[in-house]
C-alpha cells in the first residue's frame, strides 16, 4: 500500500511540475511576449527547440498581434538557419 501512495505522490508532483513549466513558458511579460516570442526574436534556435519540447507554442499571438515565427521571419532568422525546419 505504501508503494502505491509513493507512486501517486510522485505522479502528482510530476504533473504539477509540467504544469508549472508550461505556465512559465506561456507567461507574458510587460511587452506582451512570452519566452517563445523572445527566443524567436533573438534567433535562439536551441532555446526555442527546448521551449517547444516543453510545450511552448510557436503560433501563440502576442498583444501586438505577432506570432513567434513571424518575429523570427521579420528578424531574418528563419531564412538563414535550416534548424528552423520542422518547428
N, C-alpha and C positions, 0 to 999 in steps of 0.2 A: 504493500500500500504506500509506503514511503517513496518508492521509486516513481510511482505514478504522480504523486504530488510534486516531486522534483522535476519531472518532465513538464507538467503543466506550468510550474513556476518559470522554468526555462523558456517554454513556448510563449508565455505571456510577455516576458521581458524581451524576447526576440521580436515579437510583433510590435511591441511598444517602441523598440529601438528603430525598426524600419519606418514606423510612422513618424517618429521624431526626425529622422534623417530626411524623409520626404518633405516634411513641413519646413525644415531648414532650407532645403533646396528651393522650394516654392516661395519662400518668404520674400516679399518685395521691399526694397529699400525706399528711401525718400524720392529717388528718381523714377520709381515705379517699375524698376527692373529687378529680376531675381538673379541668382547666381549663374543660371544658364545664359541669360542675356549678357552678363558681363564677360563670361568665358568666350562667347561668340564675338563680342565687340572687340576684345583684345586678341582674338585668334588663338586662344589657349586650347588647342585641339585635344591634347591629352586630358586636360581638366574636364573639358566638355564630354569626352567619352566616358570618364568616370561618373560624372553627374548623370548622364543618360543611363548608365548601368544601375545607378541608384534610384532611378525613377524620374529624372529630370525630363521636362517636355520641351522639345525644340520648336514647337508650334504655339506655345503659350503667347498670348498677346499682352503687351505692356499697356500702361495707362496712356502712353503716347502712340499706341497702335502699331508697335513694331514687334515682330516675332524675332527670336534669337537668330534664326537663319537669315532673316532679312538684314539684320545688323551685320552679320558675318559677310554677306554678299556686298553690302554697302561699303564696308571697310576693305574690300578686295581680298578677304582671307580665303574664301572658298575656291576661287579660280586658281590660286597659287599653291593649293595643297590638296593632293589626291587623298589624304587621310580623311577628308570630309565625306568621301563617298560612303553611302550606306547609313548616314546619320539621319 
